[in-house]
Amino acid sequence: MDPQVVDDKKSQEPNLKRHKREEKCEEISSSSDSTCSFDSEDERLVNEEHKRNGDYDFDTTKQRNLVIRYPVNVEDNDVADEPETDGDLVHRLSKMALEKLNADNLINLEFVKAVKANWHYGGERTLYITFEAKDANSLTADPICFQATVSNLPWNVTVYRLPCQP
């Protein structure tokens, strides 16, 4: 007996954001496809940039045909679900990462601002966020730069690492 097919009307509706994400995902996954081929120079440039700057400070202009990271445009909706913008999402995830840092280390840092973020899409959306925080108990404290790796799925957000940058 065949399984019952349930008609998912939502998935049939045109969704420009989902289409944009799928295109970006296809760019990544089709790297072995001859229609979107890259050469050893592309690979060298990306590897060199990644070694030099890592995920957080990866200069996406160094990518040609081999795309591994996308910059977060705070005005856009590439990563966030509407009505939230990508900037709102980065701000929210930065605060969540900072709350985790405060709880894990019994400290009291307060969020100052999100500086920048890169992201990539695989089985999940992973964001590499650079943000600033300061000691909430000090009026003269200088902001400290932090970088958080955050997995963002609609039903689950996970902060993987949160190193403090000197």
Sequence and secondary structure as in RCSB ss.txt:
>XXXX:A:sequence
MDPQVVDDKKSQEPNLKRHKREEKCEEISSSSDSTCSFDSEDERLVNEEHKRNGDYDFDTTKQRNLVIRYPVNVE
DNDVADEPETDGDLVHRLSKMALEKLNADNLINLEFVKAVKANWHYGGERTLYITFEAKDANSLTADPICFQATV
SNLPWNVTVYRLPCQP
>XXXX:A:secstr
        HHHHS  HHHHHHHHHHHHHHGGGSGGG   HHHHHHHHHHHHHHTTTS  GGG SS    EE  TT
  SSS TTS HHHHHHHHHHHHHHHHHHHHT  EEEEEEEEEEEEESSSEEEEEEEEEEETT SS   EEEEEEE
EEETTEEEEEE  B  
